[in-house]
Amino acid sequence: MSGRATKQPVRVAVIGTGYFGSLHAGKLATMEGVELVAVVDADPETAQTVATKHGVLALSDPRAVIGRIDAAIVAVPTKAHFEVADMLLGHGIHVMVEKPITDDPITARRLVDLAAKKGSVLQVGHLERFSAVGVALREKVRDALYIESYRIAPFRERGTDVGVILDLMIHDIDLILAFVRAPIDSVEAIGVPVLSPSEDVVNTRVRFQNGCFATMTASRVSFKAERKMRIFQPESYIGIDFLERTLRHVYKKDSTSGVGRPEIAIENQTYQESDAILEEDKAFIAAIANGTAPLVSGTDGLRALEAATLIMKSLHENLARFATARMAAHRRIPEAI
């Protein structure tokens, strides 16, 4: 991967100025070592609003940034991730693409290969890795045996271009894969669409080849928001609340007496609210400036998407079985007299 042998600021554009894109633009506009050059959106009025706020160019065609920038953040709808990122990487531009990396593993692999060929940074926006609790977890998780995650939220239109697996569960998939670092052995998933054409609530059980099990629940049709995870490992339990920014670590201490019940230590930690988007953007710029691999690489994004695809495959197979069973049951019910 090539580094920047210059102290010139990294010239950046934000492509897609919806909710996350506008937030990225705000962080980059004031970041040291960065020059926010342009914002791009298919809606010229939306682009102009964000551009005016930060005193930069407003563009409506992503190709217009070629020759103007060194790097870009891609925050367009998921179905357009590949087209935009492929074009940018093809011109040697460093890219951070919001999660998921693309909407299918084949195109994701193409982006990973292209970034490697061009020597460009490809980072994927799995934001939970940059939260205060997410950072602390990296120091606590050593040998996970069983993991439970629970991520639910009220319904909103934003994100419904994909199902809840790629919208919400993908965060926990990425974290769990980072902890386990083993291939997936089997997947079983159930779920249903409720308020959108694709699945809105899903529960899945994932078995890894090293023996670890993980269960994940994601819903975007809940009355409240919760983001929790529990991790069990030899002589240790970790409970995390991502919204409350709390971490409880329960672990067995070395016995002082050598007999009787094991001594248990409990550590409770509440973390200060952090700006995960700012930390994510800073990590992207640092990877470019230093010529180092990003914390969440294109390969990490690909692994998360491959796992999500396995979960979706199991879900759709089970939905098809459920539909067949319902039809058969209806045929067996005698008509009312």
SERO-4910 file (N, C-alpha, C, O; in steps of 0.05 Angstrom, whole numbers):
BEGIN
 pado doro    nc1    nc2    nc3   cac1   cac2   cac3    cc1    cc2    cc3    oc1    oc2    oc3
  Met    A     17    -24      0      0      0      0     18     25      0     37     26     16
  Ser    A     12     44    -17     29     67    -19     21     88      1     -3     93      6
  Gly    A     41    101     14     36    123     32     39    150     19     46    151     -5
  Arg    A     33    171     33     35    198     23     61    211     33     63    217     57
  Ala    A     81    214     15    106    226     24    105    256     21    123    268     10
  Thr    A     84    268     32     80    297     30     64    306     53     48    291     64
  Lys    A     68    331     61     52    342     83     28    358     73     15    372     89
  Gln    A     23    357     47      0    370     37    -25    356     48    -25    332     53
  Pro    A    -47    372     53    -71    360     64    -83    339     45    -80    342     20
  Val    A    -96    320     56   -110    300     40   -136    313     29   -153    321     45
  Arg    A   -138    313      3   -162    326    -10   -184    305    -11   -181    283    -23
  Val    A   -207    311      1   -228    292      4   -255    302     -7   -260    326     -6
  Ala    A   -271    284    -17   -299    290    -25   -317    271    -10   -309    248     -4
  Val    A   -341    280     -4   -362    262      7   -383    258    -15   -394    277    -25
  Ile    A   -388    233    -21   -407    226    -42   -432    214    -30   -431    192    -19
  Gly    A   -453    228    -32   -478    221    -18   -481    238      7   -466    234     26
  Thr    A   -500    257      7   -502    276     29   -528    272     45   -540    291     53
  Gly    A   -535    247     48   -557    241     66   -549    243     95   -531    260    101
  Tyr    A   -561    227    112   -556    230    141   -526    226    147   -514    244    159
  Phe    A   -514    203    140   -486    198    147   -467    215    130   -447    225    141
  Gly    A   -473    219    105   -456    235     88   -453    264     99   -431    274     99
  Ser    A   -475    276    107   -473    303    118   -457    304    144   -443    324    149
  Leu    A   -459    283    160   -443    281    184   -413    279    178   -397    293    190
  His    A   -406    262    159   -378    260    150   -368    287    140   -345    294    146
  Ala    A   -383    300    125   -375    326    114   -368    345    136   -348    360    135
  Gly    A   -385    346    157   -380    364    180   -354    357    194   -340    376    202
  Lys    A   -348    332    197   -323    324    211   -299    331    194   -279    343    204
  Leu    A   -300    325    169   -277    329    151   -271    359    147   -248    367    143
  Ala    A   -292    375    147   -289    404    142   -271    418    163   -259    438    157
  Thr    A   -269    407    187   -254    419    208   -230    402    217   -217    409    236
  Met    A   -225    380    202   -204    362    211   -176    371    201   -173    379    178
  Glu    A   -157    370    219   -130    377    212   -118    358    192   -122    334    194
  Gly    A   -104    368    172    -91    351    152   -110    343    130   -104    326    113
  Val    A   -134    355    129   -154    348    109   -165    373     95   -169    394    108
  Glu    A   -169    371     70   -183    392     55   -208    380     43   -207    364     24
  Leu    A   -231    388     53   -257    379     42   -261    395     16   -265    420     17
  Val    A   -260    382     -7   -260    395    -33   -289    398    -43   -297    419    -53
  Ala    A   -305    377    -40   -331    377    -53   -349    357    -39   -341    338    -25
  Val    A   -375    362    -42   -396    342    -34   -412    336    -60   -416    354    -77
  Val    A   -421    311    -61   -434    302    -86   -461    289    -78   -462    273    -60
  Asp    A   -482    296    -93   -507    283    -88   -524    285   -114   -522    304   -129
  Ala    A   -539    264   -119   -556    264   -143   -577    286   -142   -586    294   -163
  Asp    A   -583    295   -119   -602    317   -116   -585    343   -113   -573    348    -92
  Pro    A   -584    360   -134   -567    384   -133   -573    402   -109   -555    415    -98
  Glu    A   -599    404   -102   -606    422    -80   -595    412    -53   -585    428    -37
  Thr    A   -596    386    -49   -585    374    -25   -555    378    -24   -544    386     -3
  Ala    A   -541    373    -46   -512    378    -47   -505    407    -42   -486    412    -27
  Gln    A   -520    425    -53   -514    453    -49   -518    462    -20   -503    479    -10
  Thr    A   -538    451     -7   -543    458     21   -519    451     38   -510    467     54
  Val    A   -509    427     35   -486    418     50   -460    433     42   -444    440     59
  Ala    A   -457    437     16   -433    451      6   -432    479     16   -410    489     23
  Thr    A   -454    493     16   -455    521     25   -447    522     54   -433    541     62
  Lys    A   -456    504     70   -450    503     99   -420    502    104   -410    513    123
  His    A   -405    488     86   -377    483     91   -359    498     71   -335    496     72
  Gly    A   -371    513     53   -356    529     34   -340    512     14   -317    518      8
  Val    A   -353    491      3   -339    474    -16   -356    471    -41   -378    482    -43
  Leu    A   -346    456    -61   -360    452    -86   -384    434    -82   -384    415    -65
  Ala    A   -406    440    -96   -429    422    -97   -430    409   -125   -431    424   -145
  Leu    A   -430    383   -126   -430    368   -151   -452    348   -151   -461    339   -129
  Ser    A   -462    340   -174   -483    320   -176   -474    294   -189   -489    275   -189
  Asp    A   -450    294   -200   -439    270   -214   -413    262   -200   -394    277   -200
  Pro    A   -411    238   -189   -387    229   -175   -362    230   -193   -340    235   -183
  Arg    A   -365    227   -219   -342    228   -237   -329    255   -238   -306    257   -246
  Ala    A   -344    276   -230   -333    303   -230   -311    307   -210   -297    328   -211
  Val    A   -307    289   -191   -286    293   -171   -259    283   -180   -239    289   -168
  Ile    A   -259    268   -202   -234    257   -212   -214    280   -219   -222    299   -232
  Gly    A   -190    277   -209   -170    298   -213   -170    320   -192   -152    336   -191
  Arg    A   -191    320   -175   -193    341   -155   -186    331   -127   -180    346   -109
  Ile    A   -187    304   -123   -185    293    -96   -166    270    -94   -158    258   -114
  Asp    A   -158    264    -69   -141    241    -63   -158    218    -51   -151    194    -53
  Ala    A   -180    225    -38   -196    205    -24   -225    213    -24   -232    237    -28
  Ala    A   -243    193    -18   -271    199    -18   -285    181      3   -277    158      7
  Ile    A   -306    192     14   -324    176     31   -350    171     15   -362    190      6
  Val    A   -357    146     12   -380    138     -4   -403    132     15   -402    112     29
  Ala    A   -423    149     15   -447    146     32   -472    146     16   -493    157     25
  Val    A   -471    135     -8   -495    132    -25   -511    108    -16   -501     92      0
  Pro    A   -535    103    -26   -550     79    -19   -534     54    -26   -517     54    -45
  Thr    A   -538     33    -11   -522      8    -13   -520     -2    -41   -498    -11    -49
  Lys    A   -542     -2    -56   -541    -13    -83   -523      2   -102   -515     -9   -123
  Ala    A   -515     26    -94   -496     41   -111   -468     41   -101   -450     53   -113
  His    A   -462     27    -79   -436     27    -67   -415     17    -88   -394     30    -91
  Phe    A   -420     -6   -100   -400    -17   -118   -394      2   -142   -371      7   -148
  Glu    A   -415     11   -155   -410     28   -178   -393     52   -172   -375     59   -187
  Val    A   -399     66   -150   -384     90   -143   -356     83   -133   -337     96   -142
  Ala    A   -354     64   -115   -328     57   -104   -309     46   -126   -285     51   -126
  Asp    A   -320     30   -144   -305     18   -165   -293     40   -183   -270     39   -191
  Met    A   -309     60   -189   -300     82   -206   -278     97   -192   -258    104   -205
  Leu    A   -281    103   -167   -261    118   -152   -235    102   -149   -213    113   -154
  Leu    A   -237     77   -141   -213     61   -137   -198     57   -164   -174     56   -165
  Gly    A   -213     55   -186   -202     52   -212   -184     76   -220   -166     73   -237
  His    A   -190     99   -208   -174    123   -213   -153    128   -191   -142    150   -189
  Gly    A   -148    107   -174   -127    110   -154   -135    126   -130   -118    136   -115
  Ile    A   -161    130   -126   -171    146   -103   -176    127    -79   -188    106    -82
  His    A   -167    136    -56   -173    121    -31   -202    123    -24   -214    144    -29
  Val    A   -214    102    -14   -243    101     -9   -250     91     18   -239     70     27
  Met    A   -268    105     31   -282     93     54   -311     91     46   -324    111     39
  Val    A   -322     67     47   -349     62     39   -365     55     63   -357     38     79
  Glu    A   -389     67     66   -406     60     89   -413     30     88   -412     18     66
  Lys    A   -420     19    111   -429     -9    112   -456    -12     99   -472      6    100
  Pro    A   -462    -36     88   -443    -57     82   -426    -49     57   -434    -31     43
  Ile    A   -404    -63     53   -386    -55     32   -400    -54      5   -396    -34     -9
  Thr    A   -415    -74     -2   -433    -74    -25   -457    -91    -18   -460    -99      5
  Asp    A   -474    -97    -38   -497   -114    -32   -493   -143    -40   -512   -159    -38
  Asp    A   -469   -151    -50   -464   -179    -55   -434   -185    -54   -418   -167    -62
  Pro    A   -425   -208    -45   -397   -214    -41   -380   -213    -66   -356   -207    -65
  Ile    A   -392   -218    -90   -376   -218   -114   -366   -190   -120   -342   -186   -126
  Thr    A   -383   -170   -118   -374   -143   -123   -356   -133   -100   -338   -117   -105
  Ala    A   -361   -142    -76   -344   -134    -54   -315   -144    -58   -296   -130    -54
  Arg    A   -313   -169    -67   -286   -181    -73   -272   -164    -95   -248   -161    -95
  Arg    A   -288   -155   -115   -276   -139   -136   -264   -113   -125   -242   -105   -134
  Leu    A   -278   -101   -106   -267    -76    -94   -242    -82    -78   -223    -67    -80
  Val    A   -242   -104    -63   -218   -111    -48   -194   -116    -66   -172   -106    -61
  Asp    A   -199   -130    -88   -177   -136   -106   -167   -111   -121   -143   -107   -125
  Leu    A   -186    -93   -128   -179    -69   -142   -163    -50   -124   -143    -38   -133
  Ala    A   -171    -48    -99   -156    -31    -80   -127    -41    -77   -109    -26    -76
  Ala    A   -124    -68    -75    -98    -79    -72    -81    -74    -97    -57    -68    -95
  Lys    A    -93    -77   -120    -79    -72   -146    -70    -43   -148    -48    -38   -158
  Lys    A    -87    -25   -139    -80      4   -141    -64     15   -118    -54     37   -119
  Gly    A    -60     -2    -97    -46      8    -73    -61     29    -58    -50     46    -46
  Ser    A    -88     27    -59   -105     47    -46   -117     36    -20   -122     12    -17
  Val    A   -122     54     -2   -137     47     23   -166     42     16   -179     58      2
  Leu    A   -176     20     26   -205     14     25   -214      8     53   -207    -13     64
  Gln    A   -229     26     64   -239     23     92   -270     20     90   -282     32     73
  Val    A   -281      5    108   -310      0    109   -321     12    135   -309      8    156
  Gly    A   -344     26    133   -355     41    155   -370     25    176   -394     30    180
  His    A   -357      5    188   -369     -9    210   -364      7    236   -343      4    249
  Leu    A   -382     25    241   -378     46    261   -374     36    289   -360     49    305
  Glu    A   -386     13    296   -385      4    324   -357     -2    333   -351     -1    357
  Arg    A   -339     -8    314   -311    -13    321   -298     12    333   -278     10    347
  Phe    A   -309     36    327   -297     61    336   -310     73    360   -302     94    370
  Ser    A   -332     60    369   -345     70    394   -327     65    418   -309     48    416
  Ala    A   -332     80    440   -315     76    463   -316     48    474   -295     37    482
  Val    A   -340     36    474   -342      9    484   -330    -11    464   -317    -30    473
  Gly    A   -333     -6    439   -321    -23    419   -291    -24    421   -279    -45    417
  Val    A   -279     -1    426   -250      0    429   -242    -16    454   -222    -30    454
  Ala    A   -257    -12    476   -250    -27    501   -252    -57    498   -237    -72    510
  Leu    A   -271    -66    482   -276    -94    478   -251   -108    466   -245   -131    472
  Arg    A   -237    -93    449   -214   -105    436   -193   -115    456   -177   -133    451
  Glu    A   -193   -102    479   -173   -109    500   -184   -131    518   -168   -144    533
  Lys    A   -210   -136    518   -222   -155    537   -227   -183    525   -225   -203    539
  Val    A   -234   -184    499   -242   -210    487   -217   -225    478   -201   -215    462
  Arg    A   -214   -249    489   -190   -265    483   -197   -292    470   -184   -300    451
  Asp    A   -218   -306    480   -224   -333    470   -254   -337    473   -263   -353    490
  Ala    A   -270   -324    457   -299   -325    460   -309   -353    454   -302   -366    434
  Leu    A   -327   -363    472   -339   -389    469   -368   -386    460   -378   -403    445
  Tyr    A   -382   -366    471   -410   -362    464   -415   -332    465   -407   -318    484
  Ile    A   -429   -322    445   -435   -293    443   -465   -289    437   -476   -303    420
  Glu    A   -477   -271    451   -505   -263    445   -505   -233    438   -492   -217    452
  Ser    A   -519   -226    418   -523   -197    411   -552   -191    407   -567   -208    397
  Tyr    A   -560   -167    413   -588   -159    412   -588   -130    403   -580   -112    418
  Arg    A   -597   -124    379   -597    -97    368   -624    -91    356   -631   -102    335
  Ile    A   -639    -74    369   -667    -68    360   -670    -38    359   -656    -23    373
  Ala    A   -689    -29    342   -694      0    339   -722      4    328   -733    -14    316
  Pro    A   -733     27    333   -759     34    321   -757     36    291   -735     40    280
  Phe    A   -779     33    277   -778     34    248   -773     63    238   -783     82    249
  Arg    A   -757     64    217   -752     90    203   -747     84    174   -739     61    167
  Glu    A   -752    103    157   -749     98    128   -720     95    120   -714     79    102
  Arg    A   -702    109    134   -674    108    127   -663     80    131   -667     68    152
  Gly    A   -650     69    111   -638     42    113   -655     20    102   -646     -3    100
  Thr    A   -680     26     94   -698      4     85   -693     -4     56   -709    -20     45
  Asp    A   -673      7     44   -666     -3     17   -654    -31     19   -651    -45     -1
  Val    A   -646    -39     44   -637    -66     48   -652    -77     72   -665    -62     87
  Gly    A   -650   -104     77   -663   -116    100   -648   -110    126   -627    -98    125
  Val    A   -660   -119    148   -649   -112    174   -622   -126    178   -606   -116    195
  Ile    A   -616   -147    164   -590   -160    167   -567   -141    158   -547   -138    172
  Leu    A   -571   -129    134   -550   -110    124   -553    -83    137   -534    -67    136
  Asp    A   -576    -77    148   -581    -51    160   -570    -49    188   -555    -31    195
  Leu    A   -578    -68    205   -570    -68    234   -552    -91    242   -532    -86    255
  Met    A   -560   -115    235   -545   -139    245   -516   -138    236   -499   -150    249
  Ile    A   -511   -126    213   -484   -126    202   -463   -114    222   -440   -122    221
  His    A   -472    -96    239   -454    -85    260   -444   -107    278   -420   -109    283
  Asp    A   -462   -123    288   -455   -144    306   -440   -167    292   -423   -180    304
  Ile    A   -448   -172    267   -433   -192    251   -404   -184    250   -386   -201    254
  Asp    A   -398   -159    243   -371   -150    241   -356   -152    267   -333   -162    268
  Leu    A   -368   -144    289   -355   -146    315   -349   -175    322   -326   -181    331
  Ile    A   -368   -192    319   -365   -220    326   -343   -234    309   -327   -249    319
  Leu    A   -342   -228    283   -321   -239    266   -294   -229    275   -274   -243    273
  Ala    A   -292   -204    284   -267   -193    293   -257   -207    318   -233   -210    323
  Phe    A   -276   -216    335   -269   -230    360   -262   -259    355   -242   -269    366
  Val    A   -277   -272    338   -275   -301    335   -252   -309    316   -237   -327    322
  Arg    A   -250   -296    293   -229   -301    274   -227   -330    266   -205   -342    264
  Ala    A   -250   -342    260   -251   -370    251   -273   -372    230   -292   -357    230
  Pro    A   -270   -391    211   -290   -394    190   -317   -403    203   -318   -415    224
  Ile    A   -339   -397    188   -365   -405    197   -370   -433    189   -365   -441    166
  Asp    A   -382   -449    207   -388   -477    201   -417   -481    192   -422   -495    173
  Ser    A   -436   -467    206   -464   -470    199   -479   -445    208   -471   -431    226
  Val    A   -503   -441    195   -520   -418    201   -549   -427    201   -557   -443    184
  Glu    A   -565   -418    220   -593   -422    220   -607   -396    226   -600   -383    247
  Ala    A   -625   -387    209   -637   -360    213   -668   -362    209   -677   -376    191
  Ile    A   -682   -346    224   -711   -343    221   -717   -313    222   -702   -298    235
  Gly    A   -738   -304    209   -746   -276    210   -769   -271    191   -777   -289    175
  Val    A   -779   -247    192   -802   -240    175   -801   -211    167   -790   -194    181
  Pro    A   -812   -204    144   -818   -176    137   -842   -167    152   -861   -183    155
  Val    A   -843   -142    161   -866   -132    176   -876   -106    163   -899   -104    155
  Leu    A   -858    -86    162   -866    -60    151   -852    -53    125   -857    -31    113
  Ser    A   -834    -70    116   -820    -64     91   -820    -90     74   -827   -111     85
  Pro    A   -812    -89     49   -813   -113     32   -793   -134     40   -797   -158     34
  Ser    A   -771   -126     54   -751   -146     62   -753   -151     92   -770   -139    106
  Glu    A   -736   -168    103   -739   -176    131   -734   -153    150   -716   -137    146
  Asp    A   -752   -150    170   -750   -129    190   -742   -139    217   -733   -123    234
  Val    A   -745   -165    222   -736   -177    247   -724   -204    241   -736   -220    227
  Val    A   -701   -210    252   -686   -234    246   -672   -244    271   -661   -228    287
  Asn    A   -672   -270    275   -656   -283    295   -639   -305    282   -650   -320    265
  Thr    A   -614   -306    288   -597   -326    275   -577   -338    295   -570   -326    315
  Arg    A   -570   -363    289   -550   -378    305   -528   -386    287   -532   -399    266
  Val    A   -503   -377    294   -480   -382    278   -460   -400    293   -453   -394    316
  Arg    A   -452   -421    281   -431   -439    293   -405   -436    277   -405   -437    253
  Phe    A   -384   -432    292   -357   -428    280   -341   -454    281   -347   -471    298
  Gln    A   -322   -457    264   -306   -481    263   -289   -486    287   -279   -508    292
  Asn    A   -284   -464    303   -268   -468    327   -286   -475    351   -276   -477    374
  Gly    A   -312   -479    346   -330   -487    368   -346   -465    380   -365   -470    395
  Cys    A   -340   -440    374   -355   -418    385   -383   -416    372   -386   -422    348
  Phe    A   -402   -409    388   -430   -404    379   -436   -375    383   -428   -362    402
  Ala    A   -452   -364    365   -462   -336    368   -492   -336    360   -500   -347    340
  Thr    A   -508   -322    376   -536   -318    369   -539   -288    367   -530   -272    383
  Met    A   -553   -279    346   -558   -251    340   -587   -246    335   -600   -260    320
  Thr    A   -598   -225    347   -625   -215    341   -623   -186    332   -610   -170    345
  Ala    A   -637   -181    310   -639   -153    301   -668   -147    293   -681   -164    280
  Ser    A   -677   -124    300   -704   -115    293   -705    -85    288   -692    -70    303
  Arg    A   -720    -77    268   -724    -49    264   -754    -42    265   -763    -22    254
  Val    A   -769    -58    280   -797    -53    284   -803    -54    314   -824    -64    322
  Ser    A   -785    -45    331   -788    -45    359   -798    -18    370   -796      2    355
  Phe    A   -807    -17    394   -817      7    406   -794     23    419   -797     47    426
  Lys    A   -771     11    423   -748     24    435   -723     15    422   -723     -4    406
  Ala    A   -701     28    428   -675     21    417   -658      8    438   -656     18    461
  Glu    A   -646    -14    431   -627    -28    449   -604    -39    432   -609    -49    410
  Arg    A   -580    -38    443   -557    -50    429   -540    -63    451   -524    -49    465
  Lys    A   -543    -89    455   -529   -103    476   -515   -127    466   -522   -139    445
  Met    A   -494   -135    480   -479   -160    473   -469   -172    499   -461   -159    517
  Arg    A   -469   -199    499   -457   -214    521   -437   -234    509   -442   -247    490
  Ile    A   -413   -235    522   -392   -252    512   -382   -269    535   -374   -260    556
  Phe    A   -382   -296    530   -373   -315    550   -347   -328    540   -346   -337    517
  Gln    A   -327   -328    557   -302   -341    550   -291   -354    575   -301   -350    597
  Pro    A   -270   -371    573   -260   -385    597   -254   -366    620   -238   -347    618
  Glu    A   -268   -371    642   -264   -356    667   -271   -326    665   -260   -310    681
  Ser    A   -288   -319    646   -294   -291    642   -321   -287    628   -329   -303    611
  Tyr    A   -335   -266    636   -361   -258    624   -360   -228    619   -351   -213    637
  Ile    A   -368   -219    596   -369   -191    590   -397   -183    580   -407   -196    562
  Gly    A   -409   -163    593   -435   -153    584   -432   -124    575   -420   -108    589
  Ile    A   -443   -118    552   -439    -92    540   -466    -79    533   -484    -93    522
  Asp    A   -469    -54    539   -492    -38    530   -480    -15    513   -469      4    524
  Phe    A   -483    -17    487   -471      3    470   -484     30    472   -471     51    469
  Leu    A   -510     31    477   -524     56    479   -517     70    506   -513     94    506
  Glu    A   -516     55    527   -510     67    553   -480     70    557   -471     82    577
  Arg    A   -464     58    539   -435     59    540   -424     46    566   -405     56    578
  Thr    A   -436     23    574   -427      9    598   -415    -18    591   -424    -31    571
  Leu    A   -396    -27    607   -384    -53    604   -381    -65    631   -369    -53    649
  Arg    A   -391    -90    635   -387   -105    659   -370   -129    653   -376   -144    635
  His    A   -348   -131    668   -329   -154    664   -329   -170    690   -320   -160    711
  Val    A   -338   -195    689   -338   -213    711   -318   -235    705   -319   -248    685
  Tyr    A   -299   -239    724   -278   -259    718   -269   -272    744   -272   -262    766
  Lys    A   -258   -296    741   -248   -312    763   -220   -303    771   -202   -302    754
  Lys    A   -217   -297    796   -191   -290    807   -176   -314    816   -188   -335    822
  Asp    A   -150   -312    818   -134   -334    829   -141   -336    859   -140   -317    873
  Ser    A   -147   -360    867   -155   -365    895   -132   -361    914   -110   -370    909
  Thr    A   -137   -346    935   -116   -341    955   -114   -365    975    -92   -370    986
  Ser    A   -136   -379    978   -136   -401    998   -130   -428    985   -121   -447    997
  Gly    A   -137   -430    959   -133   -455    945   -155   -475    949   -154   -497    937
  Val    A   -175   -469    965   -198   -487    970   -224   -471    968   -224   -446    969
  Gly    A   -246   -485    966   -272   -473    967   -279   -461    940   -268   -468    919
  Arg    A   -300   -444    940   -310   -432    916   -290   -413    904   -275   -400    919
  Pro    A   -290   -410    877   -271   -391    865   -278   -362    873   -301   -356    877
  Glu    A   -258   -346    874   -262   -317    880   -269   -303    853   -257   -308    833
  Ile    A   -290   -287    855   -300   -273    831   -295   -243    833   -300   -231    854
  Ala    A   -285   -231    812   -282   -202    811   -302   -190    791   -307   -202    770
  Ile    A   -312   -167    798   -331   -154    780   -322   -125    775   -318   -110    794
  Glu    A   -319   -118    750   -311    -91    743   -333    -79    726   -341    -90    706
  Asn    A   -343    -56    734   -363    -41    720   -350    -15    709   -339      0    725
  Gln    A   -353    -10    684   -341     14    672   -362     28    655   -375     16    638
  Thr    A   -364     54    658   -381     71    641   -362     90    626   -345    103    638
  Tyr    A   -365     90    599   -346    106    583   -359    132    575   -383    135    571
  Gln    A   -341    152    572   -350    178    563   -361    176    534   -350    160    518
  Glu    A   -380    192    528   -391    191    500   -369    200    481   -356    220    485
  Ser    A   -365    184    460   -344    190    440   -357    196    413   -380    189    409
  Asp    A   -342    208    397   -351    215    370   -340    193    351   -319    196    339
  Ala    A   -356    172    348   -346    149    332   -342    156    303   -323    146    291
  Ile    A   -359    173    292   -355    181    264   -329    196    260   -315    192    241
  Leu    A   -323    214    279   -298    229    277   -274    210    279   -255    212    264
  Glu    A   -275    191    298   -253    172    301   -250    155    276   -228    149    268
  Glu    A   -272    147    264   -272    132    240   -259    147    217   -242    136    203
  Asp    A   -266    172    214   -255    189    193   -225    195    198   -209    195    179
  Lys    A   -218    199    223   -189    203    230   -173    178    223   -150    181    214
  Ala    A   -184    155    229   -170    130    223   -166    127    193   -145    117    184
  Phe    A   -186    134    177   -184    133    148   -162    151    138   -145    143    122
  Ile    A   -161    176    147   -141    195    139   -113    186    147    -94    189    133
  Ala    A   -111    175    172    -85    166    182    -75    142    165    -51    141    160
  Ala    A    -92    124    157    -84    102    140    -73    112    114    -53    101    103
  Ile    A    -85    133    103    -75    144     77    -48    158     82    -30    154     67
  Ala    A    -47    175    103    -22    190    108      1    172    115     24    178    107
  Asn    A     -4    150    129     18    133    139     23    109    121     43     94    126
  Gly    A      6    104    102      9     81     85      5     55    100     18     35     94
  Thr    A    -14     55    119    -19     32    135    -47     21    130    -64     34    118
  Ala    A    -52     -4    138    -78    -16    134    -98     -4    153    -91      2    176
  Pro    A   -123      1    144   -143     12    162   -152     -8    183   -149    -32    179
  Leu    A   -164      2    204   -174    -15    225   -195    -34    214   -195    -58    221
  Val    A   -214    -24    198   -234    -40    185   -229    -40    155   -237    -22    141
  Ser    A   -216    -61    146   -207    -62    118   -229    -71    100   -250    -80    109
  Gly    A   -223    -70     74   -242    -81     55   -246   -111     59   -268   -121     55
  Thr    A   -225   -125     67   -228   -153     72   -246   -158     96   -262   -177     95
  Asp    A   -245   -142    116   -263   -144    139   -292   -140    130   -310   -154    138
  Gly    A   -296   -120    113   -323   -115    102   -333   -138     86   -357   -144     87
  Leu    A   -315   -150     70   -323   -173     54   -330   -197     72   -351   -210     67
  Arg    A   -315   -202     93   -322   -224    111   -349   -220    124   -365   -239    126
  Ala    A   -354   -195    132   -380   -190    145   -403   -194    125   -424   -205    132
  Leu    A   -399   -185    100   -419   -188     80   -423   -218     73   -446   -226     69
  Glu    A   -402   -233     71   -404   -262     66   -420   -276     87   -437   -293     82
  Ala    A   -415   -269    112   -430   -280    135   -460   -272    133   -478   -288    137
  Ala    A   -464   -246    127   -492   -236    125   -506   -250    102   -530   -256    105
  Thr    A   -492   -256     81   -505   -271     58   -513   -299     66   -534   -308     57
  Leu    A   -496   -312     82   -503   -339     91   -528   -338    109   -546   -355    107
  Ile    A   -530   -317    126   -553   -314    143   -578   -309    126   -599   -320    131
  Met    A   -576   -292    106   -599   -286     88   -607   -311     73   -631   -315     69
  Lys    A   -588   -327     64   -595   -351     50   -611   -370     68   -631   -381     59
  Ser    A   -602   -374     92   -617   -391    111   -644   -380    117   -664   -395    118
  Leu    A   -646   -354    120   -671   -341    126   -691   -345    103   -714   -353    108
  His    A   -682   -341     78   -700   -344     55   -708   -373     51   -731   -378     43
  Glu    A   -690   -392     57   -698   -420     55   -719   -427     76   -738   -441     69
  Asn    A   -716   -417    100   -736   -422    121   -762   -408    115   -784   -419    121
  Leu    A   -761   -384    104   -786   -370     96   -801   -386     75   -826   -387     75
  Ala    A   -786   -398     56   -799   -413     35   -812   -438     46   -834   -446     39
  Arg    A   -798   -452     65   -810   -475     79   -835   -467     94   -855   -482     94
  Phe    A   -834   -444    107   -857   -435    123   -881   -429    105   -903   -437    111
  Ala    A   -876   -417     82   -897   -411     63   -910   -436     52   -934   -439     49
  Thr    A   -893   -456     46   -903   -482     36   -920   -496     57   -941   -507     51
  Ala    A   -911   -495     82   -925   -508    103   -952   -494    108   -972   -508    114
  Arg    A   -953   -468    106   -978   -453    110   -998   -460     88  -1022   -464     93
  Met    A   -988   -462     63  -1006   -469     41  -1017   -497     45  -1041   -502     40
  Ala    A  -1000   -516     53  -1009   -543     58  -1030   -545     80  -1049   -560     78
  Ala    A  -1025   -529    101  -1044   -529    124  -1071   -518    115  -1092   -529    124
  His    A  -1071   -497     99  -1097   -486     89  -1112   -506     72  -1137   -507     73
  Arg    A  -1097   -522     57  -1111   -541     39  -1124   -563     56  -1144   -575     48
  Arg    A  -1112   -569     80  -1123   -590     97  -1147   -581    113  -1162   -598    123
  Ile    A  -1152   -555    116  -1174   -545    132  -1200   -548    116  -1201   -536     94
  Pro    A  -1220   -562    125  -1245   -565    110  -1260   -539    109  -1259   -523    128
  Glu    A  -1273   -534     87  -1289   -510     84  -1312   -510    105  -1324   -530    111
  Ala    A  -1317   -486    115  -1339   -483    134  -1366   -488    120  -1370   -480     98
  Ile    A  -1384   -501    134  -1411   -507    123  -1429   -484    128  -1452   -484    120
***
